[in-house]
Amino acid sequence: MRLKLGIPKGSLENATIDLFRRAGFMITVNSRSYFPAIDDPEIECMLIRAQEMARYVEDGVLDAGLTGHDWVQETEADVEVVANLIYAKQSFGKVRWVLAAPEASDIRTVKDLEGKIVATELVNATRRYLERNGVTAKVEFSWGATEVKPPHLADAIVEVTETGSSLRANKLRIIETVMESNTQLVANRASWADAAKRRKLDDLKMLLDGAIAALGKVGLMLNIERANLETVLAALPALKNPTISQLSNPDWVAVNTILDEVTVRNIIPRLKEAGAQGIVEYPLNKIVM
């Protein structure tokens, strides 16, 4: 059994390869090939643009692939959503497709688009959005650099954003959110019905979810005299449920816990004050619940 897996080429490519590395898979991309190597003999990778991924998965060219929820909706592909993976090219959160117009324009709501021109790469979803709002407008496909289209080539745009910085730099104002999106692992219906491929996809989902759960987290372990244990536990964030183990010396215990990385710099000095010794902070690749 070999699972044909689509890796998104373009803006999500590096973030996806890094996520797979954290999940335990090493993907090596050759700039001259669309077939990256992966250190798993049961997986065969292919680089495909995220915009086209769901269609190739639906058609059976690929067993599964990673693409955005936005492109699944845009193509209306009939695929099985195996996992929602909340990561993007810059951050590890969702992205938004937003309706934006020039700051100097009189467009304040979607209703103000009646009879106007909207440029976007997300044509079908934008048309459905306008229909839901009872607005008739011309939706034009944008091949790129959509932010520079208004006001001369379009009255407004629907564009994807993580931070909104590019829109602000082009003097555009966000009017409404059209759609939120995140990366999804999607599968062909027939492949999902295949027991061996489904098991592989389930394993892949578990490892990728574990890699995402570990983002921004670190492990912390320390030794403490049992008499000072309560003071140490009080210094740790609530509800973290640390593991406490008996050391060879009956008067000492080891404490092991997982924390948000940004909090550790404030916690370690307090742990030291409480009498903790042998404090070790270590990185995490996966947290499998």
C-alpha positions in Angstrom: 0.0 0.0 0.0 1.3 3.4 -1.0 -0.7 6.5 -0.1 -0.5 9.2 -2.8 -0.3 12.5 -0.7 -0.6 16.0 -2.1 1.6 18.7 -0.4 0.6 22.3 -1.1 3.0 24.1 -3.3 3.5 27.8 -2.7 2.7 29.8 0.4 1.8 26.8 2.6 4.7 24.6 1.4 7.4 25.5 3.9 4.9 25.6 6.9 3.6 22.1 5.8 7.0 20.6 5.5 8.0 21.9 8.9 4.8 20.6 10.4 5.5 17.1 9.0 9.1 17.3 10.4 7.6 18.0 13.8 5.2 15.0 13.3 8.2 12.8 12.5 8.3 12.8 8.7 11.3 14.2 6.8 10.2 15.6 3.4 13.0 16.7 1.0 12.0 18.9 -1.9 14.0 19.1 -5.1 13.5 22.4 -6.9 13.5 20.5 -10.3 10.9 17.9 -9.3 7.3 17.9 -8.2 7.7 14.6 -6.3 9.4 15.3 -3.0 11.1 12.5 -1.2 9.7 11.4 2.2 11.2 8.9 4.7 8.1 6.7 4.8 7.9 3.9 2.2 4.1 3.9 2.5 3.7 7.5 1.3 4.3 9.0 -2.1 4.3 12.8 -2.2 3.4 15.2 -5.0 3.5 19.0 -4.9 0.2 20.5 -6.1 -1.1 24.1 -5.8 -3.6 24.3 -2.9 -6.2 25.8 -5.2 -6.2 22.6 -7.3 -5.7 20.1 -4.5 -9.3 19.2 -3.7 -10.2 18.6 -7.3 -7.3 16.1 -7.8 -8.2 14.4 -4.6 -11.8 14.1 -5.6 -10.9 12.7 -9.0 -8.6 10.0 -7.4 -5.3 11.3 -8.9 -4.3 11.7 -5.2 -5.5 9.6 -2.2 -5.3 12.6 0.1 -3.9 16.1 0.3 -3.5 19.2 2.4 -5.3 22.3 1.2 -7.4 25.1 2.6 -11.1 24.8 3.6 -11.5 27.9 1.3 -10.4 25.9 -1.8 -12.5 22.9 -0.9 -15.5 25.3 -0.8 -14.4 27.2 -3.9 -14.2 24.0 -6.0 -17.2 22.3 -4.3 -15.1 19.1 -4.2 -16.7 16.0 -2.8 -14.0 14.9 -0.4 -13.7 13.5 3.1 -12.3 15.9 5.7 -9.9 13.8 7.7 -8.4 16.6 9.9 -8.6 20.3 10.5 -5.1 21.5 10.9 -4.9 25.1 12.3 -1.8 26.5 10.7 -1.0 29.0 8.0 2.0 30.4 6.2 2.9 33.0 8.9 1.1 32.0 12.0 -0.5 29.0 13.5 -4.1 30.2 13.3 -6.9 30.6 10.8 -6.8 33.0 7.9 -9.7 35.2 6.7 -11.0 36.0 3.3 -12.2 39.6 3.6 -14.1 42.1 1.6 -12.0 45.3 1.4 -12.4 48.6 -0.4 -10.3 51.8 -0.6 -10.2 53.9 2.5 -11.3 56.9 0.5 -14.3 55.1 -1.1 -17.9 55.3 0.0 -18.2 51.5 0.2 -19.1 50.8 3.9 -21.1 47.5 3.6 -21.6 44.7 1.2 -24.8 46.3 0.0 -22.8 49.2 -1.4 -21.3 46.8 -4.0 -24.5 46.8 -6.1 -23.6 47.1 -9.7 -19.9 47.4 -8.9 -16.8 45.3 -9.7 -15.1 42.9 -7.2 -11.7 41.4 -8.0 -10.7 38.1 -6.3 -9.1 34.7 -6.7 -12.0 33.2 -4.8 -14.6 33.7 -7.5 -17.3 31.1 -6.8 -17.3 31.6 -3.1 -17.5 35.4 -3.6 -20.4 35.1 -5.9 -22.3 32.9 -3.4 -21.5 35.4 -0.7 -23.0 38.3 -2.8 -26.0 36.2 -3.6 -26.6 35.5 0.1 -26.6 39.2 0.7 -28.9 40.0 -2.2 -26.2 42.0 -4.1 -25.7 41.9 -7.9 -22.1 42.8 -8.8 -19.5 41.7 -11.3 -16.9 39.3 -9.9 -13.7 39.2 -11.8 -10.9 36.6 -11.4 -7.6 38.2 -10.2 -4.4 36.5 -11.2 -2.5 38.1 -8.3 -1.5 41.5 -6.8 -5.2 41.8 -6.0 -4.6 44.6 -3.4 -3.5 47.0 -6.2 -6.6 46.6 -8.3 -8.8 49.2 -6.5 -9.9 51.8 -7.4 -8.9 51.8 -11.0 -9.4 48.1 -12.0 -12.0 47.2 -9.4 -14.2 48.9 -6.8 -13.4 46.3 -4.1 -11.6 43.0 -3.6 -12.1 39.8 -1.7 -8.6 38.8 -0.5 -7.1 36.4 2.1 -5.3 37.9 5.1 -3.6 36.7 8.3 -2.7 40.1 9.8 -4.3 42.7 7.5 -0.9 44.5 7.1 -0.8 44.2 3.3 -4.3 45.6 3.0 -3.5 48.6 5.2 -0.3 49.2 3.3 -2.4 49.5 0.1 -4.8 51.9 1.9 -7.7 49.4 1.9 -10.3 49.1 4.6 -11.8 45.7 5.6 -15.5 45.8 5.3 -16.6 42.3 6.2 -15.2 38.8 6.7 -16.4 36.6 3.8 -15.0 33.3 5.1 -12.6 31.9 7.7 -10.3 29.1 6.5 -7.7 26.7 7.8 -5.7 23.9 6.3 -7.4 20.6 6.0 -6.3 17.1 5.3 -8.8 15.8 2.8 -9.1 12.3 1.3 -10.7 10.7 -1.8 -13.9 8.9 -0.8 -12.7 5.6 -2.2 -9.3 5.9 -0.5 -11.1 6.6 2.8 -13.1 3.5 2.3 -9.9 1.4 1.9 -9.0 -0.1 5.3 -5.2 0.2 4.9 -5.3 3.7 3.5 -7.8 4.8 6.1 -5.5 3.5 8.9 -2.6 5.3 7.4 -4.6 8.5 7.2 -5.8 8.1 10.8 -2.2 7.7 11.9 -1.1 10.7 10.0 -4.0 12.8 11.5 -2.9 11.8 15.0 0.7 12.7 14.4 -0.1 16.0 12.7 -2.6 16.9 15.4 0.1 16.1 18.0 2.6 18.3 16.3 0.2 21.2 16.2 -0.7 20.7 19.9 3.0 21.0 20.8 3.5 24.4 19.0 4.4 27.0 21.6 4.7 24.5 24.3 7.8 23.2 26.2 8.4 20.6 28.8 9.8 21.5 32.2 11.3 19.1 34.8 12.8 19.7 38.2 13.7 18.2 41.5 12.3 19.4 44.8 12.3 18.4 48.4 9.0 17.0 49.3 8.7 19.6 52.1 8.7 22.4 49.5 6.5 20.6 46.9 3.4 22.6 47.6 5.3 25.9 47.1 6.6 24.7 43.7 3.1 23.5 42.6 1.7 26.9 43.6 4.2 28.6 41.3 3.1 26.5 38.3 0.0 27.6 36.2 -3.2 26.1 37.5 -4.8 23.0 35.9 -1.5 21.8 34.4 -1.5 18.5 36.4 2.2 17.9 36.6 3.6 14.4 37.0 5.3 13.8 40.4 7.8 10.9 40.7 9.6 9.6 43.8 13.4 9.9 43.6 15.9 7.5 45.2 16.1 9.8 48.1 12.7 9.5 49.9 12.8 13.2 50.8 12.9 14.4 47.2 10.5 14.1 44.2 10.8 15.0 40.5 8.2 17.2 38.9 7.5 17.1 35.1 5.0 19.3 33.3 4.1 21.0 30.0 3.8 24.8 29.8 3.3 27.6 27.3 6.8 28.6 26.3 6.2 32.4 26.8 5.4 31.8 30.5 8.5 29.8 31.4 10.9 32.8 31.7 8.7 34.1 34.5 8.1 30.8 36.2 11.7 29.4 36.5 13.0 32.2 38.9 10.0 31.5 41.2 10.7 27.8 41.1 14.3 28.4 42.0 13.2 30.6 44.9 11.0 27.8 46.1 14.0 25.5 46.3 13.8 23.6 43.0 17.0 22.1 41.7 18.0 20.5 38.3 15.5 22.6 36.4 15.5 21.5 32.7 13.4 23.1 29.9 13.1 21.0 26.8 11.4 21.4 23.4 8.4 19.3 22.3 7.6 18.0 18.8 4.3 16.3 19.6 1.7 16.1 22.3 -0.7 13.2 21.6 -3.7 13.2 23.9 
